[in-house]
Amino acid sequence: MAPRRAESAGLGYNSPMSARIEVAVIVRRPRSRVFARLARLESHTEWMGDAASIAFLSPQRRGVGVEMLVETRIGPLRSADRMEITGWREGEMIGITHRGEVKGEGVMELSDYGAGWTLLRWTERLKLPARFGGPLGEAIAAPVLKLVFKADLARFAKLVESEADLASEQG
């Protein structure tokens, strides 16, 4: 049976030996603005400290079916992460499947949080290859990745909030 795709109900990648990371941030902007920025996949290197570069392998840049090769760096570790967008609900969710050396699924979900603010939750389940320590590496990597992803989301929130301020000042 093939694994399910990433969904809002949870991640379909259920390997018992995989790192599960979940982080969230509150962005002080409406969900439509937050999603618009998140949907600009080519700009993820601006706020993802671990993403060194993104190369699109498919002609499309939005929606299910987008394929990318993301050069990832965390400390001395480097990986070329082949990803595919496997879930896309406008204004609500983007799901990915990692198909390269690192396997797994992830989802970024947005929900309204109070008056005009957004809760952005990022969940990943990753299976590391033997060269990154396999299951032992996953146990060590999970708390490190949680810190990395938390910092990524903090940069993202700051970016969205500052862009929104500029847009309203110019408008």
ABEGO torsion letter per residue (X at the ends): XBBBBBBAAEBABABABBBBBBBBBBBBBBAAAAAAAAABAAAAAAABAABABBBBABABABEBGBBBBBBBBBEABBBBBBBBBABBBBGABBBBBBABABBEBBBBBBBBBEBGBBBBBBBBBBBBBAAAGEAAAAAAAAAAAAAAAAAAAAAAAAAAAAAAAAAAAAX
